Amino acid sequence: MGPVPGLDEEMVAHQETLSERLDLPYQRMCVRACRGLHALASGDAETAADALTAALAIKRECEIADATTHPVIGADLVEALMRCGRAEEAAVEATALHDAATRSGRDSALALAER
């Protein structure tokens, strides 16, 4: 993923290097989520969708429930996918997030999934 304007790329790249070197998947996921959220806020939906997809993949590989653990990536991923016209992918991710939130039984997770 390329640099995003306004992001402290040196600091983020350093965190990514450390997370790779020390094999820290949670930190690697957080770096990708950071890139994705910054891109989404900056109006770059394609970059956001790619970064958030990568972050969510790490979360899933580690078997960390997205609907109930921070950062919750699924809702922002759905937004990014919709903004760049990838409605079918967004629907799949929205369903997965909603199903996980329903299983959790947490009102906060359900509220986020309903977003």
PLY file of the C-alpha trace (Angstrom):
ply
format ascii 1.0
element vertex 115
property float x
property float y
property float z
element edge 114
property int vertex1
property int vertex2
end_header
0.00 0.00 0.00
1.30 3.41 -0.91
1.59 6.47 1.28
-1.51 8.45 2.16
-1.16 12.28 2.26
-1.26 13.70 5.77
-0.36 10.44 7.46
2.91 10.27 9.40
4.19 7.65 6.99
7.56 7.31 8.71
5.94 6.47 12.04
3.38 4.10 10.52
6.04 2.36 8.43
8.19 1.96 11.56
5.27 0.36 13.40
4.62 -1.94 10.47
8.29 -2.97 10.32
8.32 -3.71 14.05
5.12 -5.70 13.88
6.55 -7.81 11.05
9.96 -8.28 12.66
8.51 -9.21 16.06
5.62 -11.23 14.56
2.91 -9.16 16.24
-0.22 -9.70 14.16
-2.46 -7.51 16.34
-0.14 -4.54 15.84
0.14 -5.31 12.12
-3.66 -5.34 11.94
-3.81 -1.99 13.77
-1.33 -0.43 11.32
-3.43 -1.57 8.36
-6.60 -0.33 10.07
-4.92 3.02 10.73
-4.02 3.35 7.06
-7.54 2.38 6.06
-9.31 4.74 8.44
-7.08 7.62 7.41
-7.74 6.92 3.74
-11.49 6.68 4.37
-11.48 10.01 6.22
-9.42 11.51 3.40
-11.93 10.41 0.76
-9.81 7.66 -0.79
-12.30 4.78 -0.63
-10.26 2.37 -2.78
-7.16 2.64 -0.60
-9.36 2.41 2.49
-11.11 -0.73 1.23
-7.80 -2.43 0.44
-6.19 -1.54 3.78
-9.27 -2.44 5.83
-9.66 -5.71 3.93
-6.06 -6.56 4.82
-6.62 -5.60 8.46
-9.79 -7.68 8.73
-8.04 -10.66 7.13
-5.39 -10.54 9.86
-8.08 -10.30 12.52
-9.85 -13.32 11.07
-6.62 -15.33 10.75
-6.01 -14.70 14.45
-9.62 -15.67 15.18
-10.35 -12.33 16.85
-14.06 -11.50 16.80
-14.48 -8.26 14.86
-17.87 -7.27 16.26
-16.65 -7.15 19.85
-12.95 -6.25 19.79
-11.22 -3.00 18.96
-10.61 -1.80 16.44
-13.89 -2.94 14.90
-13.02 -2.98 11.20
-16.09 -4.42 9.48
-18.34 -1.35 9.63
-15.70 0.95 8.17
-14.85 -1.65 5.53
-18.50 -1.81 4.48
-18.57 1.99 4.18
-15.38 2.03 2.11
-16.63 -0.73 -0.18
-19.92 1.10 -0.74
-18.13 4.36 -1.47
-16.06 2.75 -4.21
-19.01 0.94 -5.78
-18.28 -2.57 -4.51
-21.79 -3.19 -3.18
-21.70 -6.99 -3.43
-18.55 -7.21 -1.32
-20.03 -4.69 1.11
-23.16 -6.83 1.51
-21.07 -9.91 2.32
-19.06 -8.02 4.95
-22.16 -6.36 6.40
-23.84 -9.75 6.78
-20.75 -11.24 8.45
-20.51 -8.32 10.89
-24.23 -8.45 11.69
-24.15 -12.23 12.23
-21.17 -11.93 14.58
-22.82 -9.06 16.46
-26.02 -11.07 16.84
-24.07 -14.05 18.19
-22.30 -11.81 20.69
-25.57 -10.58 22.17
-23.98 -7.20 22.87
-26.09 -4.13 22.20
-23.01 -2.11 21.26
-21.97 -4.68 18.64
-25.49 -4.78 17.22
-25.66 -0.99 17.06
-22.39 -0.87 15.13
-23.52 -3.63 12.77
-26.76 -1.78 12.11
-24.76 1.31 11.11
0 1
1 2
2 3
3 4
4 5
5 6
6 7
7 8
8 9
9 10
10 11
11 12
12 13
13 14
14 15
15 16
16 17
17 18
18 19
19 20
20 21
21 22
22 23
23 24
24 25
25 26
26 27
27 28
28 29
29 30
30 31
31 32
32 33
33 34
34 35
35 36
36 37
37 38
38 39
39 40
40 41
41 42
42 43
43 44
44 45
45 46
46 47
47 48
48 49
49 50
50 51
51 52
52 53
53 54
54 55
55 56
56 57
57 58
58 59
59 60
60 61
61 62
62 63
63 64
64 65
65 66
66 67
67 68
68 69
69 70
70 71
71 72
72 73
73 74
74 75
75 76
76 77
77 78
78 79
79 80
80 81
81 82
82 83
83 84
84 85
85 86
86 87
87 88
88 89
89 90
90 91
91 92
92 93
93 94
94 95
95 96
96 97
97 98
98 99
99 100
100 101
101 102
102 103
103 104
104 105
105 106
106 107
107 108
108 109
109 110
110 111
111 112
112 113
113 114
